[in-house]
Amino acid sequence: MTFSLRRCEICDATLSLPRVAPLAGQPDACDRAECRLAAAFPSPDFRCRYCHRLKALFRRGQVHCGRSTCERRYFESVLREDAQRRADHLERLKAERAQVLRKRGLPQIEPARIATGLVPFVENVTRPLGAKRRRLFEAHLRRMLDAAREPVAPFESIPSSEPEGPQYERYAALSGSARELLGAACAACRGWCCSQWGGNRAFIKPDTMRKARERQPEASDDDIVAEYLSHLPSRSAVPGCVYQGARGCTLPRELRGSECNRYLCDGLRVLADRIADGGDAGVYVGHEEARWAHRRALRVLPVLVTPHE
């Protein structure tokens, strides 16, 4: 004779024995008030999409019950839908390439030589760069200069090293023309990653200051700080990086941190695979509203960029 424990259909807790069996059509619930209340209203709309168990009251606005297996299945479905949406967007861009080339007076360029991709888009408001924000950034620069004097531990990066990871390694393998096109696609985004993580630090780290000292061995800390402050725009994006002006980054590329120069977002990594051979004449990118994976939408005005622009 086999014996199996009965479990609450709401929270999956083991039910105590002995116990009165539920009425026909009623779910088996434990003595917790929220489970008893949920069992009192066993509507089909209140069941999990994946395991079909009743959801707790606080989860009835969600599609899953909160169990790890159902939550994983939910996020897998979100990723599949997002991948399909991206594929549909890319097909739409490919279909538009020839028409856009004719409108731009570039019929001699074969549409197949225009790489297509999807990048985020941000519309930040620029405001006058206030004294407080300027002071916070200057304090950060001086902290990084002090940290750059400390000996480099064996497990840390040395001054000539670069960040590691797939988002950085892909850029190093690209040719000069491919980097030019990738930079144009990145600029079309208008700095989504800058607006998210740049802030009052601008991705400047001790390694950035070590390289600054290598370029100017005779310069003092005040000289280096003054050089960085001289490139601050009069109006900066809020929220955003202090160097994120109305027309893009105002900091020269050689003074930027490695993240600024080599980081590739998901959209740029996919595009990098497309243009790695250097045979493309331009990029045609669509803008995504990149908030959450299942809320992305293609904007109506994609951007065509060719090397001569």
MIDRENNU-523204 format. One line per field, with one value per residue: residue number from 1; residue in three letters; chain; x, y, z of N, C-alpha, C in turn. Coordinates in steps of 0.2 Angstrom, whole numbers, plus 5000, padded with zeros to 4 digits. Layout:
<sezas>
n	c(NUM,...)
res	c(ALA,...)
chain	c(A,...)
n_px	c(X,...)
n_py	c(Y,...)
n_pz	c(Z,...)
ca_px	c(X,...)
ca_py	c(Y,...)
ca_pz	c(Z,...)
c_px	c(X,...)
c_py	c(Y,...)
c_pz	c(Z,...)
</sezas>
This chain:
<sezas>
n	c(1,2,3,4,5,6,7,8,9,10,11,12,13,14,15,16,17,18,19,20,21,22,23,24,25,26,27,28,29,30,31,32,33,34,35,36,37,38,39,40,41,42,43,44,45,46,47,48,49,50,51,52,53,54,55,56,57,58,59,60,61,62,63,64,65,66,67,68,69,70,71,72,73,74,75,76,77,78,79,80,81,82,83,84,85,86,87,88,89,90,91,92,93,94,95,96,97,98,99,100,101,102,103,104,105,106,107,108,109,110,111,112,113,114,115,116,117,118,119,120,121,122,123,124,125,126,127,128,129,130,131,132,133,134,135,136,137,138,139,140,141,142,143,144,145,146,147,148,149,150,151,152,153,154,155,156,157,158,159,160,161,162,163,164,165,166,167,168,169,170,171,172,173,174,175,176,177,178,179,180,181,182,183,184,185,186,187,188,189,190,191,192,193,194,195,196,197,198,199,200,201,202,203,204,205,206,207,208,209,210,211,212,213,214,215,216,217,218,219,220,221,222,223,224,225,226,227,228,229,230,231,232,233,234,235,236,237,238,239,240,241,242,243,244,245,246,247,248,249,250,251,252,253,254,255,256,257,258,259,260,261,262,263,264,265,266,267,268,269,270,271,272,273,274,275,276,277,278,279,280,281,282,283,284,285,286,287,288,289,290,291,292,293,294,295,296,297,298,299,300,301,302,303,304,305,306,307,308,309)
res	c(MET,THR,PHE,SER,LEU,ARG,ARG,CYS,GLU,ILE,CYS,ASP,ALA,THR,LEU,SER,LEU,PRO,ARG,VAL,ALA,PRO,LEU,ALA,GLY,GLN,PRO,ASP,ALA,CYS,ASP,ARG,ALA,GLU,CYS,ARG,LEU,ALA,ALA,ALA,PHE,PRO,SER,PRO,ASP,PHE,ARG,CYS,ARG,TYR,CYS,HIS,ARG,LEU,LYS,ALA,LEU,PHE,ARG,ARG,GLY,GLN,VAL,HIS,CYS,GLY,ARG,SER,THR,CYS,GLU,ARG,ARG,TYR,PHE,GLU,SER,VAL,LEU,ARG,GLU,ASP,ALA,GLN,ARG,ARG,ALA,ASP,HIS,LEU,GLU,ARG,LEU,LYS,ALA,GLU,ARG,ALA,GLN,VAL,LEU,ARG,LYS,ARG,GLY,LEU,PRO,GLN,ILE,GLU,PRO,ALA,ARG,ILE,ALA,THR,GLY,LEU,VAL,PRO,PHE,VAL,GLU,ASN,VAL,THR,ARG,PRO,LEU,GLY,ALA,LYS,ARG,ARG,ARG,LEU,PHE,GLU,ALA,HIS,LEU,ARG,ARG,MET,LEU,ASP,ALA,ALA,ARG,GLU,PRO,VAL,ALA,PRO,PHE,GLU,SER,ILE,PRO,SER,SER,GLU,PRO,GLU,GLY,PRO,GLN,TYR,GLU,ARG,TYR,ALA,ALA,LEU,SER,GLY,SER,ALA,ARG,GLU,LEU,LEU,GLY,ALA,ALA,CYS,ALA,ALA,CYS,ARG,GLY,TRP,CYS,CYS,SER,GLN,TRP,GLY,GLY,ASN,ARG,ALA,PHE,ILE,LYS,PRO,ASP,THR,MET,ARG,LYS,ALA,ARG,GLU,ARG,GLN,PRO,GLU,ALA,SER,ASP,ASP,ASP,ILE,VAL,ALA,GLU,TYR,LEU,SER,HIS,LEU,PRO,SER,ARG,SER,ALA,VAL,PRO,GLY,CYS,VAL,TYR,GLN,GLY,ALA,ARG,GLY,CYS,THR,LEU,PRO,ARG,GLU,LEU,ARG,GLY,SER,GLU,CYS,ASN,ARG,TYR,LEU,CYS,ASP,GLY,LEU,ARG,VAL,LEU,ALA,ASP,ARG,ILE,ALA,ASP,GLY,GLY,ASP,ALA,GLY,VAL,TYR,VAL,GLY,HIS,GLU,GLU,ALA,ARG,TRP,ALA,HIS,ARG,ARG,ALA,LEU,ARG,VAL,LEU,PRO,VAL,LEU,VAL,THR,PRO,HIS,GLU)
chain	c(A,A,A,A,A,A,A,A,A,A,A,A,A,A,A,A,A,A,A,A,A,A,A,A,A,A,A,A,A,A,A,A,A,A,A,A,A,A,A,A,A,A,A,A,A,A,A,A,A,A,A,A,A,A,A,A,A,A,A,A,A,A,A,A,A,A,A,A,A,A,A,A,A,A,A,A,A,A,A,A,A,A,A,A,A,A,A,A,A,A,A,A,A,A,A,A,A,A,A,A,A,A,A,A,A,A,A,A,A,A,A,A,A,A,A,A,A,A,A,A,A,A,A,A,A,A,A,A,A,A,A,A,A,A,A,A,A,A,A,A,A,A,A,A,A,A,A,A,A,A,A,A,A,A,A,A,A,A,A,A,A,A,A,A,A,A,A,A,A,A,A,A,A,A,A,A,A,A,A,A,A,A,A,A,A,A,A,A,A,A,A,A,A,A,A,A,A,A,A,A,A,A,A,A,A,A,A,A,A,A,A,A,A,A,A,A,A,A,A,A,A,A,A,A,A,A,A,A,A,A,A,A,A,A,A,A,A,A,A,A,A,A,A,A,A,A,A,A,A,A,A,A,A,A,A,A,A,A,A,A,A,A,A,A,A,A,A,A,A,A,A,A,A,A,A,A,A,A,A,A,A,A,A,A,A,A,A,A,A,A,A,A,A,A,A,A,A,A,A,A,A,A,A,A,A,A,A,A,A)
n_px	c(5004,5003,5007,5004,5008,4997,4996,4995,4986,4988,5000,5008,5012,5014,5000,4992,4988,4975,4963,4949,4942,4941,4927,4918,4925,4931,4947,4961,4967,4978,4978,4981,4976,4976,4977,4966,4956,4959,4956,4942,4938,4939,4941,4944,4951,4960,4970,4987,4996,5004,5006,4993,4988,4980,4982,4990,4982,4989,4996,4987,4986,4996,5004,5009,5011,5022,5030,5046,5049,5038,5040,5052,5048,5040,5049,5057,5048,5045,5058,5058,5048,5053,5064,5058,5051,5062,5068,5057,5057,5070,5068,5059,5067,5077,5068,5066,5077,5082,5072,5075,5088,5086,5079,5088,5097,5107,5107,5117,5123,5122,5108,5111,5123,5122,5122,5110,5103,5098,5097,5097,5088,5088,5081,5086,5085,5094,5102,5108,5125,5127,5135,5136,5136,5147,5157,5156,5160,5173,5178,5177,5187,5199,5199,5201,5213,5221,5219,5225,5239,5241,5249,5248,5238,5242,5230,5223,5219,5233,5241,5241,5231,5215,5197,5188,5178,5164,5157,5168,5178,5174,5175,5188,5193,5188,5190,5197,5187,5176,5174,5172,5159,5152,5154,5146,5133,5132,5132,5120,5111,5112,5117,5112,5117,5126,5118,5112,5123,5133,5133,5139,5152,5157,5163,5176,5190,5203,5212,5210,5216,5229,5233,5232,5242,5253,5252,5255,5268,5274,5264,5254,5243,5233,5234,5229,5216,5211,5212,5202,5191,5190,5184,5170,5153,5143,5129,5122,5116,5102,5093,5110,5127,5140,5147,5139,5133,5122,5125,5131,5145,5157,5170,5186,5191,5203,5204,5194,5186,5190,5178,5169,5175,5176,5165,5151,5134,5120,5114,5124,5133,5128,5127,5140,5145,5139,5146,5159,5168,5171,5166,5154,5144,5137,5126,5110,5100,5088,5078,5076,5064,5071,5067,5062,5063,5051,5045,5050,5050,5049,5055,5048,5056,5070,5088,5099,5116,5131,5149,5154,5147)
n_py	c(4994,5011,5027,5044,5061,5074,5090,5108,5116,5129,5135,5124,5118,5105,5096,5094,5079,5070,5075,5084,5080,5090,5098,5093,5099,5109,5116,5108,5116,5123,5129,5142,5159,5166,5156,5149,5158,5160,5148,5148,5155,5148,5152,5148,5158,5162,5153,5146,5148,5138,5127,5125,5126,5134,5151,5161,5175,5187,5185,5185,5194,5191,5180,5168,5156,5158,5148,5140,5133,5136,5150,5150,5144,5154,5165,5160,5159,5173,5177,5169,5175,5188,5186,5182,5194,5203,5197,5198,5212,5215,5209,5217,5229,5225,5224,5237,5243,5245,5255,5266,5268,5273,5285,5292,5295,5286,5275,5267,5259,5242,5235,5223,5226,5234,5233,5227,5231,5232,5244,5252,5267,5283,5297,5310,5324,5339,5349,5364,5361,5360,5367,5359,5346,5347,5348,5336,5327,5331,5328,5314,5312,5315,5306,5294,5297,5296,5283,5277,5278,5268,5252,5240,5226,5208,5201,5211,5222,5227,5243,5243,5234,5229,5229,5213,5200,5195,5206,5215,5209,5206,5218,5220,5212,5218,5226,5242,5249,5242,5245,5258,5259,5252,5261,5272,5266,5264,5278,5282,5277,5287,5286,5276,5267,5276,5285,5276,5272,5281,5293,5304,5299,5295,5283,5283,5276,5270,5264,5271,5284,5280,5278,5291,5297,5290,5296,5309,5311,5321,5329,5336,5332,5341,5347,5336,5334,5347,5346,5336,5342,5353,5348,5346,5348,5363,5361,5346,5329,5324,5311,5305,5304,5315,5320,5319,5327,5338,5335,5322,5313,5323,5321,5318,5303,5297,5300,5294,5281,5263,5256,5264,5265,5252,5244,5234,5233,5222,5223,5229,5219,5209,5215,5217,5205,5204,5213,5210,5206,5217,5221,5229,5243,5252,5255,5251,5255,5250,5258,5253,5253,5251,5245,5234,5217,5211,5222,5229,5239,5243,5258,5271,5277,5272,5273,5277,5275,5279,5277,5289,5299)
n_pz	c(5000,4995,5001,4999,5003,5005,4997,4998,4986,4982,4989,4989,5001,5013,5019,5034,5043,5052,5039,5033,5018,5003,4996,4982,4967,4973,4977,4986,5000,5012,5029,5029,5029,5016,5007,5009,5006,4993,4988,4989,4978,4965,4951,4933,4927,4937,4937,4935,4920,4916,4925,4929,4942,4956,4958,4971,4980,4978,4967,4956,4946,4938,4925,4929,4943,4952,4956,4954,4942,4934,4933,4926,4914,4910,4908,4898,4888,4886,4881,4869,4862,4861,4853,4841,4838,4836,4825,4816,4815,4809,4797,4791,4791,4781,4770,4768,4764,4750,4745,4753,4750,4737,4739,4746,4736,4732,4723,4717,4726,4732,4739,4747,4752,4763,4779,4792,4807,4825,4837,4853,4859,4865,4872,4879,4890,4889,4901,4909,4915,4931,4945,4956,4951,4943,4953,4960,4950,4948,4961,4960,4949,4956,4966,4958,4953,4964,4968,4957,4960,4968,4971,4959,4961,4959,4954,4948,4934,4923,4919,4905,4901,4895,4897,4900,4892,4882,4877,4874,4868,4855,4848,4847,4837,4825,4809,4803,4794,4798,4811,4810,4804,4814,4824,4819,4820,4833,4837,4832,4841,4852,4864,4875,4884,4890,4896,4906,4914,4915,4922,4935,4935,4923,4917,4921,4928,4939,4930,4919,4923,4925,4912,4907,4914,4908,4895,4898,4906,4913,4918,4932,4945,4945,4932,4924,4929,4926,4912,4909,4914,4906,4894,4897,4893,4891,4893,4899,4898,4907,4914,4913,4906,4912,4901,4891,4879,4869,4856,4857,4864,4872,4876,4871,4862,4865,4878,4885,4895,4894,4893,4886,4874,4869,4872,4868,4865,4865,4853,4845,4845,4838,4825,4823,4820,4807,4800,4800,4790,4783,4771,4769,4764,4772,4786,4791,4803,4815,4828,4845,4858,4872,4886,4894,4890,4885,4881,4870,4855,4838,4832,4821,4812,4805,4804,4791,4788,4780,4776,4770,4777)
ca_px	c(5000,5007,5004,5007,5006,4993,4999,4990,4986,4990,5007,5012,5014,5012,4994,4992,4983,4970,4961,4943,4943,4937,4921,4919,4926,4935,4954,4964,4971,4980,4975,4983,4971,4977,4976,4959,4953,4960,4952,4935,4936,4943,4940,4949,4956,4965,4975,4993,4996,5009,5005,4986,4986,4977,4987,4989,4978,4993,4999,4982,4988,5002,5002,5011,5010,5027,5035,5052,5048,5033,5043,5057,5045,5037,5054,5059,5043,5047,5064,5057,5044,5057,5069,5054,5050,5068,5068,5052,5060,5076,5066,5056,5073,5079,5064,5066,5084,5082,5068,5079,5094,5084,5077,5094,5101,5112,5105,5123,5125,5118,5105,5114,5129,5120,5120,5104,5103,5094,5100,5092,5087,5086,5079,5088,5084,5100,5101,5115,5129,5127,5141,5136,5138,5154,5161,5155,5164,5180,5180,5178,5193,5204,5199,5204,5220,5224,5219,5230,5245,5242,5252,5243,5239,5242,5224,5220,5222,5238,5239,5240,5226,5208,5192,5187,5171,5162,5155,5174,5182,5172,5177,5196,5194,5186,5194,5195,5181,5170,5174,5169,5152,5149,5153,5140,5127,5132,5130,5113,5108,5112,5119,5107,5121,5129,5113,5111,5128,5139,5132,5145,5159,5159,5166,5183,5193,5210,5216,5210,5221,5236,5235,5233,5249,5257,5252,5258,5272,5276,5258,5252,5236,5229,5234,5225,5210,5209,5211,5196,5186,5189,5179,5163,5149,5139,5123,5123,5110,5099,5099,5115,5134,5142,5150,5134,5130,5117,5127,5135,5150,5161,5176,5190,5191,5209,5203,5188,5188,5189,5171,5167,5178,5176,5159,5146,5128,5118,5112,5130,5137,5125,5129,5148,5146,5137,5151,5166,5173,5173,5163,5148,5145,5134,5122,5103,5098,5081,5079,5072,5063,5074,5066,5062,5064,5045,5042,5053,5046,5053,5053,5046,5061,5077,5093,5104,5123,5136,5155,5155,5143)
ca_py	c(5000,5017,5033,5050,5067,5079,5096,5113,5118,5136,5136,5118,5116,5098,5097,5090,5074,5069,5081,5083,5081,5096,5097,5092,5105,5114,5114,5107,5121,5123,5133,5149,5163,5168,5150,5147,5163,5159,5142,5150,5158,5144,5153,5146,5164,5162,5147,5147,5146,5132,5121,5125,5127,5141,5156,5165,5181,5193,5184,5184,5199,5188,5174,5161,5155,5160,5142,5141,5130,5140,5156,5149,5143,5161,5169,5157,5161,5180,5177,5167,5181,5194,5184,5182,5201,5205,5194,5202,5219,5214,5207,5224,5233,5223,5225,5244,5246,5248,5261,5271,5270,5277,5291,5296,5296,5281,5268,5263,5254,5236,5234,5218,5228,5238,5229,5229,5230,5235,5247,5256,5274,5287,5305,5313,5331,5342,5354,5367,5357,5363,5368,5353,5340,5348,5347,5328,5324,5333,5324,5307,5312,5315,5299,5289,5298,5293,5276,5275,5278,5262,5247,5235,5219,5203,5199,5217,5224,5232,5249,5242,5229,5231,5225,5207,5198,5195,5213,5219,5205,5206,5224,5220,5208,5221,5230,5249,5251,5239,5249,5265,5258,5250,5267,5275,5263,5266,5285,5282,5276,5293,5285,5273,5264,5281,5287,5272,5270,5286,5297,5308,5296,5294,5277,5284,5272,5271,5262,5277,5289,5277,5279,5298,5299,5288,5301,5315,5309,5327,5333,5335,5330,5347,5347,5331,5336,5353,5344,5333,5347,5357,5345,5346,5353,5368,5357,5339,5325,5322,5307,5303,5305,5322,5322,5317,5334,5338,5331,5316,5314,5329,5319,5315,5296,5295,5301,5290,5274,5257,5254,5269,5264,5245,5240,5232,5231,5216,5224,5230,5213,5205,5219,5216,5198,5205,5218,5208,5205,5224,5222,5233,5250,5256,5251,5253,5252,5252,5260,5249,5256,5246,5245,5227,5212,5210,5229,5232,5241,5246,5265,5271,5281,5269,5277,5274,5278,5277,5280,5296,5304)
ca_pz	c(5000,4995,5004,4997,5006,5001,4997,4996,4978,4982,4991,4989,5008,5015,5023,5040,5044,5047,5036,5029,5010,5001,4993,4974,4963,4977,4978,4992,5002,5019,5034,5029,5027,5009,5003,5010,5002,4985,4986,4989,4972,4960,4944,4928,4926,4942,4937,4932,4913,4915,4929,4930,4949,4957,4960,4977,4978,4976,4960,4951,4941,4934,4921,4932,4950,4956,4957,4950,4936,4930,4932,4921,4908,4908,4905,4892,4882,4884,4877,4862,4859,4860,4848,4835,4837,4833,4818,4811,4814,4805,4790,4789,4789,4775,4765,4767,4762,4743,4745,4757,4746,4731,4742,4748,4730,4732,4719,4715,4732,4732,4746,4751,4756,4769,4785,4796,4815,4830,4843,4858,4857,4871,4871,4885,4890,4891,4905,4911,4919,4937,4949,4961,4947,4941,4959,4961,4945,4950,4966,4957,4946,4961,4969,4953,4952,4970,4967,4951,4962,4972,4967,4955,4964,4953,4951,4945,4928,4923,4915,4897,4900,4893,4900,4896,4891,4875,4874,4873,4864,4848,4845,4845,4831,4819,4805,4803,4791,4801,4817,4808,4803,4820,4828,4817,4822,4840,4838,4831,4848,4856,4871,4880,4889,4893,4901,4911,4919,4915,4928,4937,4935,4916,4916,4922,4933,4940,4924,4914,4925,4924,4905,4906,4916,4903,4890,4900,4912,4917,4921,4939,4946,4943,4925,4922,4931,4922,4905,4909,4916,4900,4889,4900,4889,4895,4894,4899,4898,4913,4917,4908,4908,4912,4895,4886,4877,4864,4850,4858,4869,4871,4878,4865,4862,4869,4886,4888,4898,4890,4892,4881,4867,4867,4874,4863,4868,4862,4846,4841,4844,4832,4819,4822,4816,4800,4796,4802,4784,4780,4764,4769,4762,4776,4791,4792,4810,4818,4835,4849,4864,4876,4893,4896,4885,4882,4879,4865,4849,4833,4830,4814,4808,4806,4802,4786,4789,4776,4778,4768,4780)
c_px	c(5004,5004,5008,5004,5002,4996,4994,4991,4988,4998,5011,5015,5011,5006,4995,4987,4981,4967,4954,4944,4939,4931,4922,4920,4930,4942,4956,4968,4973,4976,4977,4978,4971,4975,4969,4954,4953,4956,4945,4933,4940,4941,4945,4954,4961,4970,4981,4993,5000,5007,4997,4984,4984,4983,4985,4986,4983,4997,4993,4982,4993,5000,5004,5011,5016,5032,5040,5052,5043,5036,5048,5054,5042,5043,5057,5054,5044,5053,5063,5053,5048,5062,5065,5053,5056,5069,5063,5055,5065,5073,5063,5062,5076,5075,5064,5072,5084,5078,5072,5085,5092,5082,5083,5099,5107,5110,5111,5125,5120,5115,5109,5120,5128,5118,5114,5105,5098,5098,5095,5092,5085,5085,5080,5087,5091,5098,5108,5118,5130,5134,5142,5139,5145,5159,5161,5160,5171,5182,5181,5185,5199,5205,5202,5211,5224,5225,5224,5237,5247,5245,5247,5244,5239,5235,5220,5223,5228,5237,5237,5234,5219,5203,5190,5180,5169,5160,5161,5178,5180,5174,5184,5197,5191,5191,5193,5189,5175,5169,5170,5161,5149,5149,5147,5134,5127,5130,5123,5109,5107,5113,5115,5112,5125,5124,5111,5116,5133,5138,5137,5152,5161,5164,5174,5185,5200,5215,5216,5215,5228,5238,5236,5240,5254,5258,5256,5262,5274,5270,5257,5245,5231,5228,5229,5218,5207,5208,5204,5190,5185,5185,5172,5159,5145,5132,5124,5116,5108,5093,5104,5122,5136,5144,5145,5130,5125,5119,5132,5140,5155,5169,5180,5191,5197,5209,5198,5191,5187,5182,5168,5169,5177,5169,5154,5140,5126,5117,5119,5134,5134,5127,5136,5149,5144,5143,5158,5171,5174,5170,5157,5149,5141,5130,5115,5101,5091,5082,5074,5070,5065,5073,5066,5061,5057,5041,5045,5049,5050,5051,5052,5051,5068,5082,5098,5111,5128,5143,5156,5151,5146)
c_py	c(5006,5022,5039,5056,5071,5086,5102,5115,5125,5137,5130,5116,5109,5099,5092,5085,5073,5075,5079,5084,5086,5094,5096,5099,5110,5112,5113,5112,5120,5128,5140,5153,5165,5162,5148,5152,5162,5153,5143,5153,5155,5146,5151,5152,5165,5157,5149,5144,5140,5126,5120,5125,5134,5145,5159,5172,5187,5191,5183,5189,5196,5182,5167,5162,5157,5154,5143,5138,5134,5147,5156,5148,5150,5165,5167,5159,5169,5181,5175,5172,5187,5192,5184,5189,5204,5203,5197,5209,5219,5213,5214,5229,5231,5224,5233,5247,5249,5254,5267,5273,5275,5284,5295,5297,5292,5274,5264,5258,5248,5236,5229,5220,5233,5234,5232,5227,5233,5238,5251,5263,5277,5294,5308,5321,5334,5348,5357,5363,5362,5363,5361,5347,5341,5346,5339,5325,5325,5329,5317,5307,5311,5309,5294,5291,5296,5286,5273,5275,5271,5257,5242,5228,5214,5201,5205,5218,5228,5238,5248,5237,5233,5226,5218,5205,5199,5202,5217,5215,5205,5212,5224,5217,5212,5225,5237,5251,5248,5243,5256,5264,5256,5257,5272,5273,5264,5273,5286,5281,5282,5292,5282,5271,5270,5284,5283,5271,5275,5290,5303,5305,5295,5288,5278,5280,5273,5269,5268,5282,5286,5279,5287,5300,5296,5293,5307,5314,5315,5331,5331,5333,5335,5348,5342,5332,5342,5351,5340,5338,5352,5355,5344,5351,5358,5365,5350,5335,5323,5317,5306,5305,5312,5324,5321,5324,5333,5335,5325,5318,5319,5327,5316,5307,5294,5296,5297,5283,5269,5255,5258,5267,5257,5241,5240,5230,5225,5217,5226,5224,5209,5209,5218,5210,5199,5208,5216,5208,5212,5225,5226,5240,5255,5252,5255,5250,5255,5253,5256,5254,5251,5247,5238,5223,5212,5217,5232,5233,5244,5253,5266,5274,5277,5274,5274,5278,5275,5280,5287,5301,5307)
c_pz	c(5000,4998,5002,5001,5002,5002,4995,4989,4977,4983,4991,4995,5009,5020,5029,5040,5051,5045,5032,5022,5008,4997,4985,4971,4967,4978,4985,4995,5010,5023,5034,5026,5019,5005,5003,5006,4995,4983,4986,4982,4966,4953,4939,4927,4931,4942,4933,4925,4912,4919,4931,4937,4950,4960,4967,4975,4975,4970,4955,4946,4936,4930,4924,4940,4954,4957,4952,4943,4931,4928,4926,4914,4905,4905,4899,4886,4881,4880,4870,4859,4857,4854,4841,4833,4833,4826,4813,4810,4809,4797,4787,4787,4782,4769,4763,4764,4755,4742,4748,4753,4740,4733,4743,4742,4729,4729,4717,4720,4732,4739,4750,4755,4761,4774,4789,4803,4819,4836,4847,4856,4864,4869,4877,4884,4893,4895,4907,4916,4926,4941,4954,4957,4945,4947,4961,4956,4946,4956,4964,4953,4951,4964,4965,4953,4958,4970,4962,4954,4966,4968,4965,4958,4958,4950,4948,4938,4928,4919,4908,4896,4897,4896,4896,4896,4884,4872,4872,4868,4856,4844,4843,4839,4824,4815,4806,4800,4795,4808,4816,4807,4810,4825,4826,4819,4830,4841,4836,4837,4852,4863,4876,4885,4893,4898,4906,4916,4919,4921,4929,4937,4928,4914,4917,4928,4934,4934,4919,4916,4924,4916,4903,4909,4911,4897,4892,4907,4916,4920,4928,4939,4943,4936,4922,4923,4927,4914,4904,4910,4910,4894,4891,4896,4894,4897,4894,4900,4905,4912,4911,4911,4908,4905,4889,4884,4872,4858,4851,4864,4867,4873,4873,4867,4866,4876,4889,4891,4893,4888,4886,4874,4865,4868,4869,4866,4863,4854,4842,4840,4838,4825,4818,4818,4809,4796,4797,4796,4781,4773,4763,4768,4767,4781,4791,4798,4812,4825,4839,4855,4869,4883,4896,4890,4881,4880,4874,4859,4845,4832,4823,4809,4809,4802,4797,4787,4784,4777,4776,4772,4786)
</sezas>
